Amino acid sequence: MPERDPMDRPRPAKLEKGQPMSKLQSHDKTASAPLPATIMKENPPTRVARRTRGQNHGPITRLMSPSNFGRLLKPFIFLDRFETQGNPFTGFGLHPHSGIATLTYVAEGSVSYQDTNGATGLLPAGGLEWMWAGGGVWHGGGSGEPGRTRGFQLWIALPPELELGPSESVYLSPEVIPHDGPARVLLGSYGTATSATNAPSPMNYLAVRLKAGERWSYQPPAGHTVLWTAVGMGSVLVPDELRQGELAALKPSTAVIEFEAQSDAEFVLGSAVPHDYDLVLGSHSVHTSTEALREAEAQISEIQTRLIQQGKL
């Protein structure tokens, strides 16, 4: 019999010299049946590199700027999400820009606009304003008709060959903006749709609307290693959950990006070939060099003098 300890527990059997391990017998009476195998379900890999809710300034939330995500996502350098909640918003009076293009997309409500190229009017829900500032332009705007207004304004850095060119403004009504399924093509192309405006470099910018439970996928074109999305309403899985008001920089990949709406949702998505130039900042301008910034500021000053003479400033 095996020796017993003072607590009356059997001592482990001893292995005699030269005895193989297989001959060692257990005297443990409490041995249980083998545990069933557990199958571990792996979570899909994250597509999100960084995310933010930005900084609020009244009805405007700045989600991206050159001091943070704009450095990572250039040529996309600023992104503002605006939502008035029905409160009056006087907007911004005439102010200058150069070296960039801006695209304002109205998801709900309407916004007013004016610029020094002579355009003025009201942009309805689903419409967009495409302003190519080039070497200098002044523009302004604010909320339009009473009621809730929301949407996005995106700033795009121009390459050296375009940053001092002539300014141009285009205002498009909802019915002329092409779409492929739930995706409206604001810049670039997707599926069978190509935007009515010309992008300054290879890029896509889409506005997508999904019902709860619907899925949609995006295949980044070759070379589009800059990828991001921002949620204007509801929440989506990518597979990480992104909620209303969030911007996410996505990891560079040639793989398809899958979106699934957790609720009725709206979001914008941008992809592009990287902008391999410095960002030289002025008060309302972004250029690729100090020399280009100085030249544009001189042109902006000339336009300002003319506006003062016309009584518009």
N, C-alpha and C positions, 0 to 999 in steps of 0.2 A: 504494500500500500504506500501511496505517497505520503511524505511527512505532512503534518498539519501545523499551522502556526497558532499562536495563542488565541486568535479570533475565530478558530475552528474553520479557517478557509484552507482548501487544499493548496499545498505548495506546487509550483510548476514541476512537472516531471523533469528529471535530470537526463541529459544526454550522455550516455556512457562513451568512453574513449573508443573511437573507431566506429561508432554507431551512426548510420546515415540519418539526415534530418527527417527523412520520410518515416522513420520508426518512432519519432517523438509523438506521443499521444497527448491530446488535451483532455484535462479533467474538468473543464469549465462546463457546467450544466446549463449556462444561461445563453449559449450561442443561439442566434436567431437566423432566420432564413435570409438569403441575400436580398439587398434592397433593389427594387426595380430601377432600371436605367432611366435617367432623366434627360429628355431631349431639350437642349437649350436653343431657343429661337433667337437668332442674331438680328439686331436692329439694322435697318439699312444705313449705309454710311451717310454722314451729314454732308450736305452740299453748301452749308453756310460757313463762310470764312470769318465774317464779322457782321454785327448787327447794331442798330441804333434806333432810338426814338427821337433823336434830334433835340433842338432847342426851340421852345415856344416864344413867339413875339406877337402877342395878341392873336389874331385869326391865322397867322402864318407860322408854320413850323419848318425851320431849316433843317433838313435831313442830311444834306451833303454840302461841304464847302472845301476849298483848296487846302485848308488847314487840317482836314481829317480825311474823309472818304474821297474827296475830290482828287487827292494825290494818288490814291489807290486806283480810282476808276476813270481817270482821264482818258479820253476827251470829255467825259461827263464830269463837270466840275462843281456845279451847284444844283441842288434840287430842293424846291420849296413845295410843301403841301399847304394848301389854303382851304379854310372852311369858316364861313361867316356865321353859321347857325341862325341865319335870318336877321342878325344884327346889322345895322348900317355900317358900311365900311367905305370911307371916302377914297381909299386907295392911295396911289402915288401920283403926284403931279409930274410934269415933264422932268425927266432926268436922263443923263447920257449913258451910253455904253459904247465900247469898241473892242475889237479883237475876238468877239464871241458871236454865237447865234443863240437865241432863246426860243423855246417852244412852250407855249402856254396851252394846256389842254383843260377844257371845262367839262367835268363829269356831271355836274348838276347846277342848275341856276344859269346865270349869265354874267359876263363881265364887260365893262366898257373899255374902249381903247382909243388912243390917238398917238400920232407920231409925226416927226418932221418931214416924212416923205409925203405928207398930205392926207393920210388915211385917218378916218374917225368912224366910230360905229359901236355896235353891240354884238358880242360874240355869244351865241346861245349854247345850251348844253350839247355836248358832243362835238362842238366846233374847236378849232385850234387857231392860234396866232403863231406864225413862224417869222421871226425877225432876225435878219442877217445884219449885224451891226457893222461889220467890216471896219473901215477906218474911222467911223463915228456916226452916231445917230442919237436923237433924243426921242423918248416916248414916255407915255404915262397911261394910267388906267385904274379901274377900281371895280367894285361890284356894280351889277347892272340893275335889273328889275328887282323889286322887293322879294324877299324870301331867301331860303338857304342857298348858298353858293359854295361849291367845293371843286377842287381840281389840283393840278400840279403845274409848276413852272420849272423847266429844265434849262440849264445853261450848258452850252457846248463850246469847248475851246476850238478855235480855228487854226489850221496849219499856216505856216509862214506865207505861202503864196496867196492866201485869202484874207489874212488878218487886217490888211490895210486897203482892201478892195472897196467897191461901192456898197452902200447899204441897200437893203431890200426888205420889204414887208409883205407878207402874204397872209390873208385871213380866209379860212376855209370853213364853210358851213358843214354840218354833220353829214348831209347826203352825198358829199363829194369825197369823203374820207373812205378809202377802200378797206375792205375787211375780208378775212378768211375765217369762217366759223365765228367763234366768240372774240377773235382778236382783231382790233382795229389797228391798221398800220399807219402810225403817225410819221415815222421816218423809216426809210429802207424798204425791205420786202420780207414777206412771210407767206409761204404756200403759194397761192395764185395771185396774191395782192402785192402791189408796189405803190409806195406813197406818191402823192401828187407833188410833193416838195423834194428837192434834191438835197441829200445829206452831204456835208462838206468832206467827209471821209467815210470809209466803210463802216457802217453801223446800222443797227435796227433799234427802233423804239416803238413798243406796242402797248396798247391799252386793252386789257382783257376783262371780260365780265362773265362770271360763272354762277349758276344756280347751286344751291347746297347739294353736295354729293357728286357734282359733275367733275370730270377730269379733263385736263388739257396738257399737251406736251409741247416743248420747244426744243428744236435741234439747233444748237449754235452753229453758224456757218464757219467754215475753215478760217482760222486766224482770229476769230472773235474770242480772245482770251479774257476780255473785260466783260464781266457779267454781274448784273444786279437786278433786284426787284423791290418794289415798294407797294405796300397795301393801303389802298384808299378807303376800303370798306370791307367789313367781315374778317374772315381768317382763312388761310390756306395752309396746306401741308406741302413741303418741298424736299424731303419728307419732314424736316423740322417744321413746327407750327409757327407761322408768322401772322401777327394780328394787325388790326387796323392801326395805322400810324407808324408802322415799323418799316425800316429799310434794311435790306440784307445784301452785303457783298457776297457773291457766290464764288466758290472755288473754280479756277480755270479748268475746263474740261471739255472734251469733245462729245461727252455722253449726253443723251437726251435728258432734259430737266422735266420732271413730272410734277404737275400741280393738281391738287385735289381740294375742292372747296369744302370747308367745314360748315359754312353757312353761305348765304348769298354773298358773293364777294366781288370786289373790283380791285385790280392791281395794274401797275405799269411795270414793264420789263425793258431793260436796255442791254445790248451787247454790242461790242465794237472791237476793232483792231486797236491796240494801244496807241496813245498819242505820245510819241517819243520826243517831246520838247519840254523845255522848262516852262513854268507858269510864273510870269512876271506880273504882279498885281498892281493896279491903280485903284483909285477910289471907286470907280464903276467899270473897270476894264480889266481884261486879262490878255496878255500878249506873250509871245515867245522870246522877246528880247527887250532890253531897256530902250534901245533905239526905236523899235516899233511902238512902244508905249509913248515915248515922247512925241513922235510924229502924230499919233492918234489924239493925244491930249491937245495938241495945237489945233487940230481940226475941230475937236469938240468945243474949244474956246471960240473959234470963229462962228460956229453954229449958235452958241450962247449969245454972242454979240448981236447976231441977226434976230434972234428971238426977243431979246430985250427991245430992240428997235421996233419990232412988230407989236410990242405990248403983250407978248405971251408969257413973259417971265417978269 
